[in-house]
Amino acid sequence: MTYKERQKQHQINLLSNPRIFIPGTEGYGVFRERPYPHILKNGKRNLYLSIIEDEEEVCKYFENNQIQWWGGKITGNLLSSQIACLNHLFSIRKDKDLVLKIIQGIDPDFVDVFHLPNDTYQSQYISFEVVAQTNNFMNEGKPKRGARCTSIDALIIAQRKNGEKCLIPIEWKYTEQEKSNKSENETRHGRYDELIKESQYLRSTDAKSDKILYKEPYYELMRQTLWAELIVKNEANKWLNVTDFLHLHVVPNDNTAFRGRKGEMEEKWKSCLEDPKKYKLIDPSELFEPIKKEAKCQKLIDYLNERYWK
């Protein structure tokens, strides 16, 4: 069985576990006019229990910050990476101590984290589905959080010991697989070729000949790298007041269909970067290692361990 198949069966088996799902949670919800056992009939029950207990909080966060859900509503797909990201990070976003400890596990040079100014409603230490705040940024037209433009799954702003503020865009994956199909078309080349050529962080000098940047998952990573670079460089985006970035890519170690059996995806992507240290690939359980023994988040750790990490 593939990692995706194993996780699908694991999630279905958990539906009867009251520690993970509210009793009575049912699968066989409809996706593209067909029922599937790993699609919940009620998408809200896909969320971590403490989020469900105050489900209006996450709904209001998305609504009041004008964020579009993947598919237009809270998905019942048990394998959703958007849901996995929220289940890991949403309930700790208000806790400065926990957020700081997590990123210090990546780089101990970080000493502080800050509220994100892009959220007009419930600004906290982690923001979700973040986009630029200027029109036609990266030639993508008017930005819409969660739709039709480069949108960052989660974002943290941290400060280093030397006082430098660092942008930490987070891309979250769960059971996705590396795709060999190209994401090339003239519209995309028109948007990104010149940006790639001018980039100080991408090695490519001829975007049209460098096919890897237009293949998934590298196409997504390319756009996010450009996004972070331009946020740092662009005066119109000084709302974040950052001078550096660290691109964090969260992918389960066992998902070799995405990572490659010998880490080929990471190796290939780092070869596209002028400074590979700007990119960090990490397993979600390893990301949470610094806070696993924190008493105040034991319920969350137990939940994540049983639902995602085992």
C-alpha positions as CSV (number, residue, x, y, z in Angstrom):
1,M,0.0,0.0,0.0
2,T,1.1,3.5,-0.7
3,Y,1.4,6.1,2.1
4,K,-1.8,7.7,0.9
5,E,-3.7,4.5,0.9
6,R,-2.4,3.6,4.4
7,Q,-3.4,7.0,5.7
8,K,-6.8,6.9,4.1
9,Q,-7.5,3.6,5.8
10,H,-6.1,4.9,9.1
11,Q,-8.4,7.9,9.0
12,I,-11.4,5.9,8.2
13,N,-10.6,3.5,11.1
14,L,-10.4,6.5,13.5
15,L,-14.0,7.6,12.8
16,S,-15.2,5.5,15.7
17,N,-12.6,6.9,18.1
18,P,-14.2,9.5,20.4
19,R,-10.8,11.0,21.2
20,I,-10.4,12.0,17.6
21,F,-13.9,12.5,16.2
22,I,-17.2,13.5,17.7
23,P,-19.4,10.3,18.2
24,G,-21.6,9.8,15.2
25,T,-19.2,11.4,12.7
26,E,-19.9,9.7,9.3
27,G,-18.0,9.2,6.2
28,Y,-19.4,8.7,2.7
29,G,-19.8,12.4,2.1
30,V,-20.1,13.5,-1.6
31,F,-17.1,14.6,-3.6
32,R,-17.6,15.4,-7.3
33,E,-21.1,13.8,-7.2
34,R,-19.8,10.5,-5.7
35,P,-19.8,9.3,-2.0
36,Y,-16.4,8.2,-0.5
37,P,-15.7,6.7,2.9
38,H,-12.9,9.2,3.6
39,I,-15.1,12.2,3.0
40,L,-17.1,13.4,6.0
41,K,-20.7,14.4,5.6
42,N,-20.0,17.3,8.0
43,G,-16.8,19.0,7.1
44,K,-16.6,20.9,10.5
45,R,-16.0,17.5,12.2
46,N,-12.7,17.2,10.4
47,L,-11.2,19.8,12.7
48,Y,-9.4,19.2,16.0
49,L,-11.9,18.8,18.8
50,S,-10.9,22.0,20.7
51,I,-11.4,23.9,17.4
52,I,-14.8,22.3,17.0
53,E,-15.8,23.3,20.5
54,D,-15.5,26.8,19.4
55,E,-16.1,26.2,15.7
56,E,-17.3,29.8,15.2
57,E,-13.8,31.0,15.9
58,V,-12.2,29.3,12.9
59,C,-15.3,30.1,10.7
60,K,-15.2,33.8,11.8
61,Y,-11.4,33.9,11.3
62,F,-11.8,32.8,7.6
63,E,-14.9,34.9,7.0
64,N,-13.8,38.1,8.6
65,N,-10.3,37.9,7.1
66,Q,-12.0,37.2,3.7
67,I,-10.2,33.8,3.3
68,Q,-11.7,31.3,0.9
69,W,-11.8,27.6,2.0
70,W,-10.3,25.1,-0.4
71,G,-13.4,24.0,-2.5
72,G,-15.5,26.9,-1.1
73,K,-16.3,25.3,2.4
74,I,-14.7,23.4,5.2
75,T,-13.8,20.2,3.5
76,G,-14.7,16.8,4.8
77,N,-11.8,15.2,3.1
78,L,-9.8,13.4,5.9
79,L,-6.7,13.6,3.8
80,S,-6.9,17.4,3.4
81,S,-3.5,19.2,3.9
82,Q,-5.4,22.4,4.6
83,I,-7.2,20.7,7.5
84,A,-4.0,19.1,8.7
85,C,-2.3,22.5,8.8
86,L,-5.1,24.0,10.8
87,N,-5.3,21.0,13.1
88,H,-1.6,21.4,13.9
89,L,-1.4,25.2,14.2
90,F,-4.7,26.9,14.7
91,S,-5.2,26.2,18.4
92,I,-1.6,27.3,19.3
93,R,-1.6,30.5,17.2
94,K,-2.4,32.7,20.2
95,D,0.4,31.2,22.4
96,K,3.6,33.2,21.9
97,D,5.7,30.8,24.0
98,L,4.6,27.7,22.0
99,V,5.1,29.3,18.6
100,L,8.5,30.6,19.6
101,K,9.6,27.2,20.9
102,I,8.5,25.5,17.6
103,I,10.6,27.8,15.4
104,Q,13.6,27.7,17.9
105,G,13.6,24.0,17.2
106,I,14.3,24.9,13.6
107,D,16.8,27.7,14.4
108,P,17.8,28.5,18.0
109,D,18.8,32.0,16.8
110,F,15.2,33.1,16.8
111,V,14.3,35.0,20.0
112,D,10.9,36.5,19.4
113,V,7.7,36.3,17.3
114,F,5.1,38.9,16.4
115,H,1.4,39.4,15.7
116,L,0.7,39.3,12.0
117,P,-0.6,42.7,10.8
118,N,-2.4,41.2,7.7
119,D,-5.2,39.7,9.8
120,T,-7.7,42.4,10.5
121,Y,-9.7,39.9,12.7
122,Q,-7.9,38.0,15.5
123,S,-4.4,38.9,14.6
124,Q,-2.1,36.4,16.3
125,Y,1.4,34.8,16.0
126,I,0.4,32.6,13.1
127,S,-1.6,33.7,10.1
128,F,-3.2,31.4,7.5
129,E,-3.7,31.6,3.7
130,V,-1.6,34.7,3.5
131,V,-1.3,36.8,0.3
132,A,0.5,40.0,-0.7
133,Q,-1.5,43.2,0.0
134,T,-0.8,44.9,-3.3
135,N,-2.6,44.4,-6.6
136,N,-0.9,42.5,-9.4
137,F,1.9,41.3,-7.1
138,M,3.9,38.7,-9.0
139,N,1.7,39.6,-12.0
140,E,-1.2,37.6,-10.5
141,G,-3.9,40.3,-10.5
142,K,-5.9,41.2,-7.4
143,P,-4.9,38.8,-4.6
144,K,-7.6,36.7,-2.9
145,R,-6.6,34.8,0.3
146,G,-6.9,31.1,-0.5
147,A,-7.7,31.4,-4.2
148,R,-6.4,32.3,-7.6
149,C,-2.9,33.5,-6.5
150,T,0.1,32.5,-4.6
151,S,-1.3,31.9,-1.1
152,I,0.9,30.9,1.9
153,D,-0.6,28.1,4.1
154,A,0.7,29.6,7.3
155,L,3.0,32.5,8.1
156,I,5.1,33.5,11.1
157,I,7.3,36.6,11.6
158,A,10.3,36.0,13.9
159,Q,13.2,38.0,15.2
160,R,16.8,36.8,15.4
161,K,19.3,37.6,18.1
162,N,20.8,40.4,15.9
163,G,17.4,42.1,15.7
164,E,16.7,41.0,12.1
165,K,13.1,40.2,11.4
166,C,12.5,37.0,9.4
167,L,9.5,35.9,7.3
168,I,8.7,32.2,7.8
169,P,6.2,31.1,5.1
170,I,5.0,27.5,5.7
171,E,3.8,25.1,3.1
172,W,1.9,22.1,4.5
173,K,1.6,18.7,2.8
174,Y,0.0,15.5,3.9
175,T,-0.6,12.7,1.4
176,E,0.1,14.6,-1.8
177,Q,2.4,12.9,-4.3
178,E,5.1,14.4,-6.5
179,K,3.6,15.1,-9.9
180,S,5.5,14.7,-13.1
181,N,3.1,16.8,-15.1
182,K,4.2,20.3,-16.2
183,S,2.4,23.4,-15.1
184,E,3.6,25.3,-18.1
185,N,1.5,27.6,-20.3
186,E,2.1,31.0,-21.9
187,T,0.2,32.8,-19.1
188,R,2.4,31.3,-16.4
189,H,5.6,32.0,-18.4
190,G,4.4,35.6,-18.9
191,R,3.9,36.0,-15.1
192,Y,7.0,34.4,-13.8
193,D,9.8,34.2,-16.3
194,E,11.2,37.7,-15.7
195,L,10.8,37.3,-12.0
196,I,12.8,34.1,-12.1
197,K,15.5,35.7,-14.2
198,E,15.8,38.6,-11.8
199,S,15.6,36.5,-8.6
200,Q,18.6,36.5,-6.3
201,Y,17.5,33.2,-4.8
202,L,16.6,31.0,-7.8
203,R,19.5,29.6,-9.8
204,S,17.6,29.7,-13.1
205,T,18.7,32.3,-15.7
206,D,16.5,31.0,-18.5
207,A,13.1,30.1,-17.1
208,K,11.8,28.6,-20.4
209,S,14.7,26.2,-20.6
210,D,14.5,25.3,-16.9
211,K,11.5,23.0,-17.0
212,I,11.7,21.9,-13.4
213,L,10.4,25.2,-12.1
214,Y,7.2,24.6,-14.0
215,K,6.7,21.1,-12.7
216,E,5.0,20.3,-9.4
217,P,5.9,20.4,-6.6
218,Y,8.7,22.8,-7.7
219,Y,6.3,25.1,-9.4
220,E,4.6,25.8,-6.1
221,L,7.9,26.2,-4.3
222,M,9.2,28.5,-7.0
223,R,6.2,30.8,-6.6
224,Q,6.5,30.8,-2.8
225,T,10.2,31.6,-3.0
226,L,9.6,34.5,-5.3
227,W,6.7,35.6,-3.1
228,A,9.0,35.7,0.0
229,E,11.9,37.3,-1.9
230,L,9.6,40.1,-3.2
231,I,8.0,40.7,0.2
232,V,11.4,41.3,1.6
233,K,12.5,43.5,-1.3
234,N,9.3,45.3,-2.2
235,E,8.8,48.7,-0.5
236,A,5.0,48.4,-1.1
237,N,5.0,45.4,1.2
238,K,6.9,46.9,4.2
239,W,3.7,46.1,6.2
240,L,5.6,43.1,7.3
241,N,8.9,45.0,7.9
242,V,11.1,41.9,7.3
243,T,14.7,41.7,5.9
244,D,15.1,37.9,5.5
245,F,13.0,34.7,5.0
246,L,13.1,31.0,5.8
247,H,10.9,28.8,3.7
248,L,9.5,25.9,5.8
249,H,8.1,22.9,4.0
250,V,6.2,20.4,6.2
251,V,5.9,16.9,4.7
252,P,5.6,13.6,6.6
253,N,8.8,11.5,6.5
254,D,6.9,8.5,5.4
255,N,5.4,10.2,2.4
256,T,8.1,8.9,0.0
257,A,5.7,9.4,-2.9
258,F,6.3,13.1,-2.4
259,R,9.8,13.3,-0.8
260,G,11.3,10.4,-2.8
261,R,12.7,7.3,-1.3
262,K,16.1,8.8,-1.0
263,G,15.1,12.4,-0.5
264,E,15.2,13.2,-4.2
265,M,12.6,16.0,-4.0
266,E,14.6,18.0,-1.4
267,E,17.9,17.4,-3.2
268,K,16.4,18.5,-6.5
269,W,14.8,21.6,-5.1
270,K,17.9,22.7,-3.1
271,S,19.8,22.5,-6.4
272,C,17.5,25.2,-7.7
273,L,18.4,27.6,-4.9
274,E,21.4,30.0,-4.6
275,D,21.2,29.5,-0.8
276,P,19.8,26.1,0.2
277,K,19.7,27.2,3.9
278,K,16.7,29.4,3.0
279,Y,14.7,26.2,2.7
280,K,13.9,23.6,5.4
281,L,12.0,20.4,4.8
282,I,10.6,18.9,8.1
283,D,8.2,16.2,9.3
284,P,5.2,17.5,11.3
285,S,6.1,15.4,14.3
286,E,9.6,16.7,14.3
287,L,8.3,20.3,14.0
288,F,6.4,19.8,17.2
289,E,9.2,18.1,19.0
290,P,10.1,21.2,21.2
291,I,6.6,21.4,22.7
292,K,5.7,17.7,23.0
293,K,6.3,17.8,26.8
294,E,4.5,21.0,27.4
295,A,1.6,20.3,29.8
296,K,-0.7,22.9,28.3
297,C,-0.8,21.3,24.9
298,Q,-0.8,17.6,25.9
299,K,-4.3,17.1,24.5
300,L,-3.3,18.5,21.2
301,I,-0.1,16.4,21.1
302,D,-2.0,13.2,21.9
303,Y,-4.6,14.1,19.2
304,L,-1.9,14.8,16.5
305,N,0.0,11.7,17.4
306,E,-3.0,9.5,17.0
307,R,-4.4,11.1,14.0
308,Y,-1.4,12.0,11.9
309,W,2.0,10.9,13.4
310,K,1.6,7.2,14.2
